[in-house]
Amino acid sequence: MVTPEGRIAVVGTGVIGISWAACFLAQGYEVAATDPAPGAEARLRKRVEDFWPAMERMGLAQGASPARLSFHEQVGAAVEGAVFIQENGPERVDIKRATMQQIDASAPADTVIATSSSGIRISDIQDAATRPERILLGHPFNPPHLIPLVEVVGGRLTSPQAIEHAMQFYSAIGKKPILLQKEVKGHIANRLQAALWREAFHLVEQGVASVNDIDTAIAHGPGLRWALLGPFMNLHLSGGEGGIKHVLEHLGPPIEEWWEDLGEVSLTPEMIARFAQGVDEEIGSAQLEDIVGDRDAILLDMLSQKARSRLIP
C-alpha cells in the first residue's frame, strides 16, 4: 500500500487530469504532472487553486498543500520515482499506446499505471509497454476531485497483484472503487448513462417532451433517489416488505413492454443543434460557472450527509 509520503504522477492535465491532481494533493501526496499542451502548467495551477476551497471543505490530509505540485516538460521526469501513475491523455488508441510506452520506459518497474480512459479497452493499449502486467483502467467519474466512483478493470495481460494494489490505493484515498469482471466498451457507469441518454434524446426527437422537461423529470424525480441508492436497491425499497422480488413479479410485464417500446435516435447535426438550443433555453441568463459552483456546493453537502449515514452504502 502506498503512503501519503509518496509521489503520484499525473500524465495529461486536461479537465480530468487537473481534477485528479487536486484530489491527490488533498490526500497529502506530492504530485508530479506533465502535459505537452501550451500553457498547461498555468491552467493546472489556476484550476487546482480554484478547487482548493472544496478540498478544504472535504477535509485535507496532514501536510496537504498545492505547493507539493510540480510540473515537468517530459513524461519521464514526471513519472520517475512515482508510487502510482494516473494517465489522462486523449481518447485515441494510438496516443494511449505511445503514452504508455513513454511512461513504462521511465517509471519504477513495480509502479501501477492506471488510465482514466472512458471507453478504450486496456487490452488494446497495454501490450505497447514492456511491463504490460502493471497497466489497468482506473476510470473516475467527473469531477474526480469530488465524485467517489472509480471503475477498475484489467486487460488480458494485467496481473491480479496490480488490480489489488489499485483497489487498495483508491480506497485509501477515499474513493469507491468497483472492479469489473471483464472488459466492456464504456465500462459500467457510462453504459448506464448512455442507455438513459438514448431514450432522453428519443423522447425529445419524437416531440414527447422538451429538453427542459427531460432534465426536470430526472433532477426532480428518480435522480434524487439515484443520488442515494442504486437502481436495484431503489427497486427493492419500492416493493415494501416484498422487496425487489415483489416489484419484478408484479411490474415485470409492463417493464418489459416499456423496454420493447424504447426508441432509437441518430445524433444528426439537426438533432444536435436542437438539443443545444434546448439547453441554452434552459440556462437562460445564468452563468455557466455559477451553475457549476452551485452544483459542486450541493454535491459536497450531499457527500457529507452520505458519509454520516449508517445505512446508505
N, C-alpha and C positions, 0 to 999 in steps of 0.2 A: 504494500500500500504506500502510495506517495504521501509526502507530508507538505504542509504549507511552506516549508523552507525551500522546496524545490522550485525549479524554473519550468514554466509552461511555455511552449512555443505556439503562437497563433499565426498560421500561414494564410494570408489573404485577409484583408481588413475592409471588406465591404460591410454591408448592413449587419450580416450575421457575425463576421469576424470581430467587428468592433464590440458588439454586444457580448460575445464570448469573453473578450479581453476584460471588459468591465466586471463580468461575473468572476473570473479567475482572480483578478486583483482584489475584489471584495472578500475573497476567501483567504487572503493573506499571501498569495503566491507572487513571485516575481514573474512578469510576463515579457517575453521577447517576441515582438511582432515584425512581420515583413509583408510588403506588398509592392509590386512594381509600378503601380499607377502613380502618375504625377500628383503631388500634393497629398499623398496617402497619410503621411505621418501627421500633418497638421489636422486633417479631418479626424483621424483616430483620436488624437489628444483632446480635441474640442468635444467630440461626442462622449468620450469617457468622462470628461468634466461635467457634461450635461447630465449623464446618467448617475453621477456620484450621489446626489441627494437621495435618489431612490435606493441606492445601495446602502446608504447610511440608515435609511428607514427600515430596510430589511434586516440589518444587523451586520456589522463588519467583524471579520476575524481579527485577532490580535495582530498588529503590525500592518494591516491592510492600508494601502495608500496608492494613489495614481502615480506617485513618484517612483514606484517599483516597475513602471512600464518603460521598456527600451524599444527602439525601432532600429531595424537593420536593413540595409540595402539588399543584401544577399540572403537567400534561404539558408545556406549553410551556416552562416553566422547566427541566425535566429534559432536554429534547432540544435546547435552544439550544446551538449550538456543538459538538454531538456529531459524532464522526467515524464512528460506527456506532451503529445503534439496534436493540435486541433487544426485541420486543414479546411479552408473555406473558399476555395477558388471557384471559377466559373463552372457551370453545369455542362461541361463538354468532356467527353471521354478522352480525347487526345490531350487536352490540357491537364486533366486529372492524372493521366499516366505519366506525363512529363514531370509534373509536380511531385508525384510520389517517388519518381526516380531521383529527383534532386534531394528530397527530404531523406530518403533511405541512405543516400550516399554519405550524409554528414551526421545523421542522428546517432546517438548511442545505440549499440546493437540490440539491447533489450527494451528499448522505449516503444510503447504502443503509439501507433499513428492512427488517429480517427479522422474520418472525413465527415463534414456536415451535409454531404450531398442529399438533395431532396428526392432523387429518383434513380441515380446511376447505381448499378449493381457493383458491389465490391469485387466480385469475381471478374469483372470486365476491366479492372484497373490495377489490381494488386500484383499481378504477375509481371508488371513493369519494374518492380523492385527486386533487389537481391534477396531481401528477407520479407517475403510476402505474408508470412505467418503472423506478423505483428500489425497488419493493416486491417481495419474494420470500419464499420459505419458507426458514427455517433451523431445521429441526426437530431438537432434540437428543434424546438417549436418557437417561432419568432414572437417576441424578442427573447433570446436565450438568457439575458440577464434577469428576466422576471419569470418566464414560464418554466416550470419544473421539468416537463416531459423531455426525455431523451430516448430515442429509439436506437437500440444496439443490435447489430447483426453482423455475423462474419461471412466471408466468402468461402469458396471451396478450399482455399489454402490457409485460412485463418486458424490459429491454434486455440484450443479451449482455454489455455492459460491467458492469452491476450484478451479474450472475451471476459473472463472472470475479473481480470485486472481492470478493464474498462468499467464493468458494472460496479465494482467496488469504488473506483475513483469517482464516478458520477454520483453515487450515493453519498460519498464522503463530503461532497461539496453542496449537498442539499437538493440534488436533483431527484427525479422519479424515473429511473431508467427502466425500460421494458425490453425484454430480449425476444427478438423474432426468431422463430424456429427454422425459418427458411427465407431466402431472398425473394422479394416480390417488388415489382415496379411501384414506386411511390410509397413503399413501406406501409404502415398501418394508418396513422392519423391523416395523412394526405389522401389516401384512398377513401377514407370515410368522408372527408371534406368534399372530395371530388364527386362522390355519389349525391351529396346534398346539392352541390353547385349545379349538377346536370339538371336536376328536377327544378331548381330555382330558376335557371335560365329558361327551361322549357315553359314554365308557367308564365313567365313574362312574355316570351315569344308568342304564346297562344292567347295572350290578352286576358288571362285569368286574374292577374294581379300586376301592380306596378312594382318597380324596384323598391320603393319605399314600403309598400305593403309586405313584400317578402322579408325585408330587414326587420320590420316591426313584428311580424309573425314569429320570427326566431328569437329576436332580442327580448321580447316581452312575453314569450311563451316557453317552448321547450328549452331554449337556450339558457334560461335561468336555472332550470334543473340540471342541464348538462354541465353547467359550471361547477356543480357539486358532485354529481354521480354520473357514471357511465350509462350507456343505453340499456344494458342488461339489468343493472341494479335499479334503474328507474322503472323498468317494466315490472320488476319484482315488487317494488313498492306500490305500483298501480293495482296489483292483484290482491291487495289486502292480505288476509290470513292465508289465502290460497297461493299468493306469490306469483311468480312468473309462469308456473305450470297452469294456474287458473287462467291467466291472461291469454296464453297461447292456445289453450284448449277452446276458449270462447271467442277470442278475437282473431285466431289464426286464419280462418277462411276469409274474412274481409281484408285482412292484411295482405294475404296472397292475391286478392283481387286488385288491391291498390298497386302491388308490385307489377302485375300484368298491365296496368294502365299507365305506368310511369313512362314519360316520353324521352325522346332523344332530341338533341339540338346541335346545330353546327355553328361554330363561332365565326360566322361570316363578318366581313368588315361592317356591314349594315347593322348586324346584331351587336357587335362590339360598341359601335357608336351609340346604339340605343341604350345599352347598359351604362355606358359612361355618362350619357345625358341624364339618366335616371339618378345616378349617384350625385352628379353636380346639383341637380334639383334638390336632392335630399340634404346636401351640405348647406346650400343656400349661401348666406353671407358669412358663415362661420369660417374661422381659420383652421386649416388642417392641423397645425401644430397645437392648437388649443384642444382639438378633438383627441389627438394622441395623448396630450397631457392629462385630460380627464379620464381617458381610458386607462392609462397606466396608474393613476391615483386610485381609481376604483378597484383595479386589479390588485394593487397592493393591499387594500383594505380586505378584499375577499381572501387573498392568500393568508393574511394574518388571522382571519376568522377560521379558516380551514385548519391552520396549524394548531389552533387551540381546541379544535373539536376532538373528542374521544371516539366518535363514531364514523365520521366522514373519512374514508380511506385516502 
